[in-house]
């Protein structure tokens, strides 16, 4: 857990429903909020509106067939 906490990069973990389940302080700084404000928030909130529907679709496809692919 410390490697995530002290990483110089923002790290966000998202569940299969697109809800943020973990974020480190660096991610909170990027999104200009507290870590606890990120938890439970849909990840699409932080994407341009034009990409949100596509991301939800891609997540559904990934959950149906979990195969590594570029993001």
ABEGO torsion letter per residue (X at the ends): XAAAAABABBBBBBBAAGBBABBBAAAAAAAGBBAAAABGBBAAAABBAAAAAAAAAAAAAAAABBBBBBX
